[in-house]
Amino acid sequence: MSSSAAANGTTERTDNDLTIEQLAARTGMSVRNIRAHQARGLLAPPEVRMRVGYYGPEHVAQLKKIRELQDEGFNLNGIKRLLSDQQGTAERLLHFKRTLAAPRSDAAPQTLTLGELSRRFAVDPVEGPDVLARALKLGILTPAGDGRYEASSPALLELGDEVVGHGISLDSALSVLEDIERHSDSVSRSFVKLFLGEVWKPFAQADMPPERWPEIEAAVQRLRPIAAEAVMEIFQSRLSSQIEAAFSEITRRLSERSQ
């Protein structure tokens, strides 16, 4: 209730209608933690009516932001500094993360049962558990409950269909994917290290000036396609070389057999 409303004896309607227990249930945060955040100055005080504190959408949003920042590795002192920053650094950092975590494709994930997957890829029932475990470890599939599994990349499933259709076993295809993942981790680290050292570090040392955030965001958004294009160009070149070498060896062996 505002001071003017109190003076006139009227009640000003607000969106603050949650008790602290209801706020805890809404946000999945304990009452104890909410009180601690409030004591630290991380959370705005509630609206007090009849000696009861009421919270609303603003408090829900604040707690969500605190949790997101904690998930990113910030301690409470660091979060307090970010939230008190007048340049909106906390919001910019979280927007940054959401941009990076955005889906790489517009294709909707597919959900299939274990039986559907086995039929689709002609998996031997005996080998099924091992194949499933490897697909889960690679992140190709994730459990979706009720015996179903979600494939976040339908394109990868379609490639699997094609590979199996050419007579290559799923087990061998998964071995290749494991190699690709291992080498991709190394290449990805190199690109990220390059970005952090050449782009982010000078920006952070300059105290992250607000006018440069669009430049940094643009650089991050271009990082993935630039890296993908570079890797694909090099890969295509090396693949051609490997194919040529393999067929030269095949030709040599056939020539020796015909003598």
GROMACS elastic network, one bead per residue, 0.5 to 0.9 nm:
[ bonds ]
;  ai    aj funct       b0    kb
    1     4     6  0.83749   500
    1     5     6  0.63981   500
    1     6     6  0.65549   500
    1    10     6  0.86636   500
    1    11     6  0.63551   500
    1    12     6  0.55222   500
    1    13     6  0.76262   500
    1    14     6  0.78974   500
    1    47     6  0.71148   500
    1    48     6  0.76663   500
    1    49     6  0.73417   500
    2     5     6  0.52206   500
    2     6     6  0.62476   500
    2     7     6  0.87254   500
    2    11     6  0.83545   500
    2    12     6  0.68930   500
    3     6     6  0.50330   500
    3     7     6  0.61792   500
    3     8     6  0.87243   500
    4     7     6  0.50446   500
    4     8     6  0.63019   500
    4     9     6  0.85647   500
    4    10     6  0.86077   500
    5     8     6  0.51740   500
    5     9     6  0.60730   500
    5    10     6  0.50808   500
    5    11     6  0.60322   500
    5    12     6  0.62432   500
    6    10     6  0.60555   500
    6    11     6  0.70638   500
    6    12     6  0.85390   500
    7    10     6  0.77205   500
    8    11     6  0.87335   500
   13    16     6  0.85572   500
   14    17     6  0.76914   500
   14    56     6  0.83749   500
   15    18     6  0.87431   500
   15    55     6  0.80066   500
   15    56     6  0.55454   500
   15    57     6  0.70431   500
   15    58     6  0.89821   500
   16    19     6  0.86663   500
   16    46     6  0.79776   500
   16    47     6  0.68931   500
   16    54     6  0.54307   500
   16    57     6  0.71919   500
   16    58     6  0.85770   500
   16    59     6  0.88397   500
   17    47     6  0.89841   500
   17    54     6  0.54543   500
   17    55     6  0.58918   500
   17    56     6  0.59785   500
   18    21     6  0.77420   500
   18    22     6  0.54434   500
   18    23     6  0.57696   500
   18    53     6  0.82939   500
   18    54     6  0.51322   500
   18    56     6  0.60280   500
   19    22     6  0.51285   500
   19    23     6  0.61191   500
   19    24     6  0.85661   500
   19    52     6  0.76890   500
   19    53     6  0.63518   500
   19    55     6  0.62004   500
   19    56     6  0.89171   500
   20    24     6  0.60912   500
   20    25     6  0.86379   500
   20    31     6  0.65222   500
   20    34     6  0.79112   500
   20    35     6  0.86922   500
   20    46     6  0.87879   500
   20    53     6  0.72077   500
   20    54     6  0.68922   500
   20    55     6  0.69272   500
   21    24     6  0.50485   500
   21    25     6  0.63372   500
   21    26     6  0.86643   500
   21    30     6  0.82860   500
   21    31     6  0.63124   500
   22    25     6  0.50141   500
   22    26     6  0.60588   500
   22    27     6  0.86252   500
   22    55     6  0.87974   500
   23    27     6  0.61334   500
   23    28     6  0.82403   500
   23    29     6  0.80542   500
   23    30     6  0.89682   500
   23    31     6  0.81301   500
   23    34     6  0.86431   500
   23    54     6  0.88415   500
   23    55     6  0.68913   500
   23    56     6  0.80252   500
   23    59     6  0.82449   500
   23    60     6  0.71495   500
   24    27     6  0.53646   500
   24    28     6  0.56223   500
   24    30     6  0.54394   500
   24    31     6  0.56477   500
   24    33     6  0.89364   500
   24    34     6  0.73930   500
   25    28     6  0.53013   500
   25    29     6  0.69854   500
   25    30     6  0.79213   500
   25    31     6  0.88754   500
   26    29     6  0.80203   500
   26    60     6  0.77160   500
   27    30     6  0.85598   500
   27    60     6  0.65963   500
   27    63     6  0.72298   500
   27    64     6  0.71955   500
   29    32     6  0.83496   500
   29    33     6  0.66299   500
   29    34     6  0.68931   500
   29    63     6  0.82863   500
   29    67     6  0.89616   500
   30    33     6  0.52510   500
   30    34     6  0.63441   500
   30    35     6  0.87351   500
   31    34     6  0.50725   500
   31    35     6  0.62088   500
   31    36     6  0.85754   500
   32    35     6  0.52493   500
   32    36     6  0.62123   500
   32    37     6  0.87318   500
   33    37     6  0.60866   500
   33    38     6  0.84783   500
   34    37     6  0.51444   500
   34    38     6  0.61775   500
   34    39     6  0.86261   500
   34    43     6  0.78370   500
   34    63     6  0.80567   500
   35    38     6  0.50065   500
   35    39     6  0.61191   500
   35    40     6  0.86573   500
   35    43     6  0.86526   500
   36    39     6  0.50405   500
   36    40     6  0.62573   500
   36    41     6  0.87229   500
   36    42     6  0.86859   500
   37    40     6  0.51370   500
   37    41     6  0.63537   500
   37    42     6  0.51334   500
   37    43     6  0.57200   500
   37    63     6  0.86451   500
   37    66     6  0.89399   500
   37    76     6  0.84991   500
   38    41     6  0.51495   500
   38    42     6  0.56329   500
   38    44     6  0.66046   500
   38    45     6  0.66847   500
   39    42     6  0.75477   500
   39    43     6  0.79673   500
   40    43     6  0.77558   500
   40    76     6  0.85713   500
   40    77     6  0.88448   500
   40    80     6  0.80292   500
   41    44     6  0.70152   500
   41    45     6  0.85386   500
   41    80     6  0.74932   500
   42    62     6  0.80480   500
   42    63     6  0.85883   500
   42    66     6  0.79876   500
   42    76     6  0.84457   500
   42    79     6  0.78980   500
   42    80     6  0.59574   500
   42    83     6  0.74476   500
   42    84     6  0.87131   500
   43    46     6  0.88109   500
   43    59     6  0.68141   500
   43    62     6  0.65358   500
   43    63     6  0.72806   500
   43    66     6  0.89507   500
   44    58     6  0.84320   500
   44    59     6  0.68129   500
   44    62     6  0.81949   500
   45    48     6  0.87373   500
   45    53     6  0.82626   500
   45    54     6  0.89722   500
   45    55     6  0.82467   500
   45    59     6  0.86705   500
   46    52     6  0.87960   500
   46    53     6  0.51197   500
   46    54     6  0.52282   500
   46    55     6  0.52542   500
   46    56     6  0.82414   500
   46    59     6  0.82326   500
   47    52     6  0.80652   500
   47    53     6  0.53930   500
   47    54     6  0.50761   500
   47    55     6  0.65120   500
   47    56     6  0.88249   500
   48    51     6  0.57661   500
   48    52     6  0.53168   500
   48    54     6  0.61301   500
   49    52     6  0.52794   500
   49    53     6  0.64175   500
   49    54     6  0.73815   500
   50    53     6  0.83862   500
   55    58     6  0.78337   500
   55    59     6  0.60886   500
   55    60     6  0.79537   500
   56    59     6  0.55106   500
   56    60     6  0.64949   500
   56    61     6  0.88932   500
   57    61     6  0.61414   500
   57    62     6  0.85650   500
   58    61     6  0.51404   500
   58    62     6  0.61736   500
   58    63     6  0.87127   500
   59    63     6  0.61655   500
   59    64     6  0.85011   500
   60    63     6  0.52817   500
   60    64     6  0.61780   500
   60    65     6  0.86899   500
   61    64     6  0.50457   500
   61    65     6  0.62019   500
   61    66     6  0.86680   500
   62    65     6  0.51262   500
   62    66     6  0.62437   500
   62    67     6  0.87002   500
   63    67     6  0.61673   500
   63    68     6  0.85746   500
   64    67     6  0.51568   500
   64    68     6  0.61804   500
   64    69     6  0.86636   500
   65    68     6  0.50734   500
   65    69     6  0.61838   500
   65    70     6  0.85694   500
   65    90     6  0.82794   500
   65    91     6  0.82498   500
   65    94     6  0.82214   500
   66    69     6  0.52191   500
   66    70     6  0.61714   500
   66    71     6  0.86345   500
   66    76     6  0.84017   500
   66    79     6  0.69717   500
   66    83     6  0.87938   500
   67    71     6  0.61277   500
   67    72     6  0.86347   500
   68    71     6  0.50320   500
   68    72     6  0.63602   500
   68    73     6  0.89596   500
   68    94     6  0.75407   500
   69    73     6  0.66438   500
   69    74     6  0.56797   500
   69    75     6  0.81954   500
   69    76     6  0.89623   500
   69    79     6  0.67653   500
   69    90     6  0.78616   500
   69    93     6  0.88193   500
   69    94     6  0.75355   500
   70    73     6  0.51478   500
   70    75     6  0.63189   500
   70    76     6  0.76038   500
   70    79     6  0.77498   500
   71    74     6  0.73446   500
   72    94     6  0.88635   500
   72    97     6  0.89838   500
   74    77     6  0.80245   500
   74    78     6  0.57605   500
   74    79     6  0.61060   500
   75    78     6  0.52844   500
   75    79     6  0.61797   500
   75    80     6  0.87227   500
   76    80     6  0.61144   500
   76    81     6  0.86779   500
   77    80     6  0.51224   500
   77    81     6  0.64278   500
   77    82     6  0.87598   500
   78    81     6  0.51798   500
   78    82     6  0.62676   500
   78    83     6  0.86662   500
   79    82     6  0.50370   500
   79    83     6  0.60416   500
   79    84     6  0.85114   500
   79    90     6  0.79735   500
   80    83     6  0.51799   500
   80    84     6  0.61257   500
   80    85     6  0.85757   500
   81    84     6  0.52616   500
   81    85     6  0.61950   500
   82    85     6  0.51668   500
   82    86     6  0.86554   500
   82    88     6  0.76769   500
   82    89     6  0.61301   500
   82    90     6  0.52693   500
   82    91     6  0.88215   500
   83    86     6  0.80411   500
   83    88     6  0.74845   500
   83    89     6  0.77384   500
   83    90     6  0.61232   500
   83    91     6  0.85699   500
   84    87     6  0.88542   500
   84    88     6  0.83761   500
   85    88     6  0.59829   500
   85    89     6  0.65099   500
   85    90     6  0.78420   500
   86    89     6  0.77979   500
   87    90     6  0.85912   500
   87    92     6  0.89260   500
   87   209     6  0.85121   500
   87   210     6  0.66376   500
   88    91     6  0.54929   500
   88    92     6  0.62821   500
   88    93     6  0.87537   500
   88   210     6  0.85867   500
   89    92     6  0.50033   500
   89    93     6  0.60427   500
   89    94     6  0.85953   500
   89   208     6  0.83597   500
   89   210     6  0.83937   500
   90    93     6  0.52022   500
   90    94     6  0.62596   500
   90    95     6  0.85598   500
   91    94     6  0.51993   500
   91    95     6  0.60236   500
   91    96     6  0.83997   500
   92    95     6  0.50577   500
   92    96     6  0.59834   500
   92    97     6  0.86726   500
   92   213     6  0.80000   500
   93    97     6  0.63155   500
   93    98     6  0.87400   500
   94    97     6  0.50456   500
   94    98     6  0.62134   500
   94    99     6  0.85771   500
   95    98     6  0.50611   500
   95    99     6  0.61202   500
   95   100     6  0.86489   500
   96    99     6  0.52285   500
   96   100     6  0.64055   500
   96   101     6  0.87484   500
   96   217     6  0.68763   500
   96   220     6  0.84028   500
   97   100     6  0.51169   500
   97   101     6  0.61046   500
   97   102     6  0.85696   500
   98   101     6  0.50104   500
   98   102     6  0.59750   500
   99   102     6  0.52744   500
   99   103     6  0.89408   500
   99   217     6  0.85799   500
   99   220     6  0.87126   500
   99   221     6  0.76407   500
  100   103     6  0.85626   500
  100   220     6  0.76281   500
  100   221     6  0.73627   500
  101   104     6  0.84052   500
  102   105     6  0.88083   500
  103   106     6  0.70742   500
  103   107     6  0.89691   500
  104   107     6  0.88756   500
  105   108     6  0.80981   500
  105   153     6  0.80936   500
  107   110     6  0.89698   500
  107   152     6  0.86017   500
  107   153     6  0.75828   500
  107   154     6  0.71047   500
  107   155     6  0.82847   500
  108   152     6  0.74405   500
  108   153     6  0.80571   500
  108   154     6  0.75961   500
  109   150     6  0.64855   500
  109   151     6  0.55335   500
  109   153     6  0.61855   500
  109   154     6  0.62073   500
  110   149     6  0.82377   500
  110   150     6  0.55864   500
  110   151     6  0.51601   500
  110   152     6  0.66498   500
  110   153     6  0.77756   500
  110   154     6  0.62510   500
  111   144     6  0.75693   500
  111   148     6  0.64786   500
  111   149     6  0.54576   500
  111   151     6  0.62202   500
  111   152     6  0.86574   500
  112   115     6  0.80493   500
  112   116     6  0.59911   500
  112   117     6  0.65115   500
  112   147     6  0.87316   500
  112   148     6  0.54793   500
  112   149     6  0.54109   500
  112   150     6  0.64565   500
  112   151     6  0.79260   500
  113   116     6  0.51781   500
  113   117     6  0.63517   500
  113   118     6  0.86617   500
  113   146     6  0.86681   500
  113   147     6  0.61004   500
  113   149     6  0.61028   500
  113   150     6  0.88318   500
  114   117     6  0.51142   500
  114   118     6  0.61107   500
  114   119     6  0.86693   500
  114   128     6  0.88541   500
  114   132     6  0.85331   500
  114   147     6  0.68512   500
  114   148     6  0.64757   500
  114   149     6  0.72455   500
  115   118     6  0.50705   500
  115   119     6  0.62085   500
  115   120     6  0.84805   500
  116   119     6  0.52636   500
  116   120     6  0.59860   500
  116   121     6  0.86201   500
  117   120     6  0.50594   500
  117   121     6  0.61507   500
  117   122     6  0.81221   500
  117   123     6  0.79269   500
  117   149     6  0.89576   500
  118   121     6  0.54749   500
  118   122     6  0.55149   500
  118   124     6  0.75002   500
  118   125     6  0.77553   500
  118   128     6  0.73047   500
  119   122     6  0.50446   500
  119   123     6  0.67645   500
  120   123     6  0.79900   500
  120   161     6  0.74135   500
  121   160     6  0.76987   500
  121   161     6  0.66198   500
  121   164     6  0.67119   500
  121   165     6  0.87598   500
  121   169     6  0.88802   500
  121   170     6  0.70998   500
  122   164     6  0.82331   500
  122   169     6  0.89406   500
  122   170     6  0.83322   500
  123   126     6  0.84207   500
  123   127     6  0.68737   500
  123   128     6  0.59857   500
  123   131     6  0.80347   500
  123   169     6  0.88824   500
  123   170     6  0.75262   500
  124   127     6  0.52537   500
  124   128     6  0.59197   500
  125   129     6  0.78972   500
  126   129     6  0.73001   500
  126   130     6  0.84768   500
  127   130     6  0.55975   500
  127   131     6  0.62245   500
  127   132     6  0.86776   500
  127   171     6  0.89687   500
  128   131     6  0.51754   500
  128   132     6  0.60432   500
  128   133     6  0.85791   500
  129   132     6  0.51010   500
  129   133     6  0.61199   500
  129   134     6  0.86992   500
  130   133     6  0.51143   500
  130   134     6  0.63074   500
  130   135     6  0.86895   500
  131   134     6  0.52226   500
  131   135     6  0.62183   500
  131   136     6  0.86608   500
  131   170     6  0.80153   500
  131   171     6  0.68526   500
  131   174     6  0.81817   500
  132   135     6  0.50814   500
  132   136     6  0.61311   500
  132   137     6  0.85779   500
  132   141     6  0.81959   500
  133   136     6  0.51577   500
  133   137     6  0.61631   500
  133   138     6  0.86643   500
  134   137     6  0.50510   500
  134   138     6  0.61762   500
  134   139     6  0.86074   500
  134   140     6  0.87813   500
  134   174     6  0.74461   500
  134   178     6  0.88037   500
  135   138     6  0.51696   500
  135   139     6  0.62468   500
  135   140     6  0.52939   500
  135   141     6  0.57959   500
  135   142     6  0.84922   500
  135   174     6  0.74922   500
  136   139     6  0.50386   500
  136   140     6  0.60350   500
  136   141     6  0.50050   500
  136   142     6  0.58960   500
  136   143     6  0.80365   500
  137   140     6  0.77234   500
  137   141     6  0.81934   500
  137   142     6  0.88685   500
  138   141     6  0.76812   500
  138   174     6  0.86888   500
  138   177     6  0.79946   500
  138   178     6  0.70897   500
  138   181     6  0.77880   500
  139   142     6  0.64257   500
  139   151     6  0.84188   500
  139   152     6  0.84950   500
  140   150     6  0.83051   500
  140   151     6  0.59201   500
  140   152     6  0.70090   500
  140   153     6  0.72308   500
  140   156     6  0.78093   500
  140   157     6  0.83430   500
  141   149     6  0.59877   500
  141   150     6  0.54258   500
  141   152     6  0.70834   500
  141   153     6  0.87708   500
  142   148     6  0.87699   500
  142   149     6  0.55120   500
  142   150     6  0.52383   500
  142   151     6  0.67291   500
  142   152     6  0.80545   500
  143   146     6  0.86835   500
  143   147     6  0.76231   500
  143   148     6  0.63356   500
  143   150     6  0.62867   500
  144   147     6  0.73121   500
  144   148     6  0.52833   500
  144   150     6  0.58192   500
  145   148     6  0.55635   500
  145   149     6  0.72466   500
  146   149     6  0.87339   500
  150   153     6  0.88974   500
  151   154     6  0.61224   500
  151   156     6  0.84298   500
  151   157     6  0.75408   500
  152   155     6  0.89271   500
  152   156     6  0.87628   500
  153   156     6  0.54093   500
  153   157     6  0.68841   500
  154   157     6  0.50483   500
  154   158     6  0.63179   500
  154   159     6  0.87128   500
  155   158     6  0.50434   500
  155   159     6  0.62615   500
  155   160     6  0.86072   500
  156   159     6  0.50363   500
  156   160     6  0.62064   500
  156   161     6  0.86864   500
  157   161     6  0.62412   500
  157   162     6  0.87392   500
  158   162     6  0.63523   500
  158   163     6  0.86721   500
  159   162     6  0.50754   500
  159   163     6  0.61458   500
  159   164     6  0.86106   500
  160   163     6  0.50867   500
  160   164     6  0.61115   500
  160   165     6  0.83574   500
  160   170     6  0.75685   500
  160   173     6  0.76770   500
  161   164     6  0.53524   500
  161   165     6  0.60215   500
  161   166     6  0.88094   500
  162   166     6  0.64195   500
  163   166     6  0.52986   500
  163   167     6  0.69789   500
  163   168     6  0.58305   500
  163   169     6  0.79191   500
  163   170     6  0.79368   500
  163   173     6  0.74513   500
  164   167     6  0.52955   500
  164   169     6  0.59015   500
  164   170     6  0.63015   500
  164   173     6  0.82301   500
  165   168     6  0.72496   500
  166   169     6  0.89361   500
  168   171     6  0.84492   500
  168   172     6  0.68923   500
  168   173     6  0.69912   500
  169   172     6  0.53384   500
  169   173     6  0.63558   500
  169   174     6  0.87410   500
  170   174     6  0.60925   500
  170   175     6  0.85996   500
  171   174     6  0.52284   500
  171   175     6  0.63973   500
  171   176     6  0.89369   500
  172   175     6  0.50391   500
  172   176     6  0.64852   500
  172   177     6  0.87873   500
  173   176     6  0.51871   500
  173   177     6  0.63458   500
  173   178     6  0.87367   500
  174   178     6  0.61431   500
  174   179     6  0.86698   500
  175   178     6  0.50726   500
  175   179     6  0.64350   500
  175   180     6  0.87406   500
  176   179     6  0.50746   500
  176   180     6  0.62211   500
  176   181     6  0.86427   500
  177   181     6  0.60541   500
  177   182     6  0.85626   500
  178   181     6  0.51088   500
  178   182     6  0.62374   500
  178   183     6  0.87386   500
  179   182     6  0.51913   500
  179   183     6  0.62785   500
  179   184     6  0.83775   500
  180   183     6  0.53078   500
  180   184     6  0.57688   500
  180   185     6  0.84905   500
  181   185     6  0.61129   500
  181   186     6  0.87987   500
  182   185     6  0.53957   500
  182   186     6  0.68179   500
  183   186     6  0.52174   500
  183   187     6  0.63479   500
  183   188     6  0.85779   500
  184   187     6  0.50592   500
  184   188     6  0.58562   500
  184   189     6  0.84208   500
  185   188     6  0.51258   500
  185   189     6  0.61439   500
  185   190     6  0.87146   500
  186   189     6  0.52496   500
  186   190     6  0.64723   500
  187   190     6  0.51306   500
  187   191     6  0.65138   500
  187   192     6  0.87952   500
  187   227     6  0.88563   500
  187   231     6  0.84002   500
  188   191     6  0.52133   500
  188   192     6  0.61735   500
  188   193     6  0.84497   500
  188   227     6  0.80138   500
  189   192     6  0.51252   500
  189   193     6  0.58858   500
  189   194     6  0.84295   500
  190   193     6  0.51250   500
  190   194     6  0.61500   500
  190   195     6  0.87240   500
  191   194     6  0.50408   500
  191   195     6  0.62854   500
  191   196     6  0.86889   500
  191   223     6  0.79157   500
  191   224     6  0.89521   500
  191   227     6  0.68953   500
  192   195     6  0.50490   500
  192   196     6  0.60975   500
  192   197     6  0.84907   500
  192   223     6  0.83400   500
  193   196     6  0.51419   500
  193   197     6  0.60288   500
  193   198     6  0.84097   500
  194   197     6  0.52813   500
  194   198     6  0.58918   500
  194   199     6  0.78898   500
  195   198     6  0.53686   500
  195   199     6  0.52649   500
  195   200     6  0.64407   500
  195   201     6  0.85145   500
  195   219     6  0.84877   500
  195   220     6  0.81268   500
  195   223     6  0.78851   500
  196   199     6  0.56834   500
  196   201     6  0.57697   500
  196   202     6  0.87953   500
  197   200     6  0.63069   500
  197   201     6  0.53903   500
  197   202     6  0.76896   500
  198   201     6  0.64643   500
  198   202     6  0.69101   500
  199   202     6  0.60235   500
  199   203     6  0.64809   500
  199   204     6  0.89291   500
  199   216     6  0.74247   500
  199   219     6  0.80352   500
  200   203     6  0.50640   500
  200   204     6  0.60626   500
  200   205     6  0.85436   500
  200   216     6  0.74883   500
  201   204     6  0.51208   500
  201   205     6  0.60702   500
  201   206     6  0.85908   500
  202   206     6  0.61977   500
  202   207     6  0.88400   500
  202   208     6  0.87446   500
  203   206     6  0.51744   500
  203   207     6  0.67271   500
  203   208     6  0.53270   500
  203   209     6  0.75825   500
  203   212     6  0.79178   500
  203   213     6  0.88665   500
  203   216     6  0.80778   500
  204   207     6  0.50912   500
  204   208     6  0.50110   500
  204   209     6  0.84809   500
  205   208     6  0.72122   500
  206   209     6  0.67036   500
  208   211     6  0.86105   500
  208   212     6  0.72314   500
  208   213     6  0.74402   500
  209   212     6  0.56633   500
  209   213     6  0.71260   500
  210   213     6  0.55311   500
  210   214     6  0.83698   500
  211   214     6  0.70585   500
  211   215     6  0.82184   500
  212   215     6  0.52729   500
  212   216     6  0.64238   500
  212   217     6  0.87861   500
  213   216     6  0.50770   500
  213   217     6  0.60729   500
  213   218     6  0.84944   500
  214   217     6  0.51050   500
  214   218     6  0.60559   500
  214   219     6  0.85619   500
  215   218     6  0.51769   500
  215   219     6  0.62551   500
  215   220     6  0.88032   500
  216   219     6  0.50171   500
  216   220     6  0.62918   500
  216   221     6  0.86689   500
  217   220     6  0.51061   500
  217   221     6  0.61498   500
  217   222     6  0.86202   500
  218   221     6  0.51086   500
  218   222     6  0.62251   500
  218   223     6  0.86106   500
  219   222     6  0.52127   500
  219   223     6  0.61235   500
  220   223     6  0.50213   500
  220   224     6  0.74824   500
  221   224     6  0.65982   500
  221   225     6  0.78993   500
  222   225     6  0.56134   500
  222   226     6  0.59881   500
  222   227     6  0.84142   500
  223   226     6  0.53211   500
  223   227     6  0.59898   500
  223   228     6  0.85032   500
  224   227     6  0.51972   500
  224   228     6  0.60425   500
  224   229     6  0.85771   500
  225   229     6  0.59851   500
  225   230     6  0.84882   500
  226   229     6  0.52047   500
  226   230     6  0.61713   500
  226   231     6  0.85899   500
  227   230     6  0.51977   500
  227   231     6  0.61013   500
  227   232     6  0.85224   500
  228   231     6  0.51902   500
  228   232     6  0.60203   500
  228   233     6  0.85818   500
  229   232     6  0.51393   500
  229   233     6  0.61449   500
  229   234     6  0.86718   500
  230   233     6  0.52854   500
  230   234     6  0.63308   500
  230   235     6  0.84774   500
  231   234     6  0.52917   500
  231   235     6  0.58741   500
  231   236     6  0.85049   500
  232   236     6  0.59450   500
  232   237     6  0.85099   500
  233   236     6  0.53352   500
  233   237     6  0.63963   500
  233   238     6  0.87642   500
  234   237     6  0.52045   500
  234   238     6  0.61779   500
  234   239     6  0.84863   500
  235   238     6  0.51000   500
  235   239     6  0.58413   500
  235   240     6  0.84587   500
  236   239     6  0.50639   500
  236   240     6  0.61673   500
  236   241     6  0.86685   500
  237   240     6  0.52865   500
  237   241     6  0.64281   500
  237   242     6  0.88188   500
  238   241     6  0.50197   500
  238   242     6  0.61746   500
  238   243     6  0.86210   500
  239   242     6  0.50460   500
  239   243     6  0.60956   500
  239   244     6  0.85186   500
  240   243     6  0.51442   500
  240   244     6  0.61197   500
  240   245     6  0.85740   500
  241   244     6  0.51497   500
  241   245     6  0.61542   500
  241   246     6  0.85962   500
  242   245     6  0.50780   500
  242   246     6  0.60697   500
  242   247     6  0.86325   500
  243   246     6  0.50877   500
  243   247     6  0.61786   500
  243   248     6  0.84772   500
  244   247     6  0.53232   500
  244   248     6  0.60687   500
  244   249     6  0.86571   500
  245   248     6  0.50839   500
  245   249     6  0.63159   500
  245   250     6  0.87500   500
  246   249     6  0.51759   500
  246   250     6  0.63329   500
  246   251     6  0.87372   500
  247   251     6  0.60307   500
  247   252     6  0.84329   500
  248   251     6  0.50813   500
  248   252     6  0.61368   500
  248   253     6  0.87023   500
  249   252     6  0.50256   500
  249   253     6  0.62485   500
  249   254     6  0.86242   500
  250   253     6  0.52660   500
  250   254     6  0.62055   500
  250   255     6  0.85993   500
  251   254     6  0.51577   500
  251   255     6  0.61153   500
  251   256     6  0.86642   500
  252   255     6  0.51274   500
  252   256     6  0.62919   500
  252   257     6  0.87687   500
  253   256     6  0.50794   500
  253   257     6  0.62572   500
  253   258     6  0.87448   500
  254   257     6  0.51045   500
  254   258     6  0.63112   500
  254   259     6  0.89770   500
  255   258     6  0.52509   500
  255   259     6  0.66565   500
  256   259     6  0.54974   500
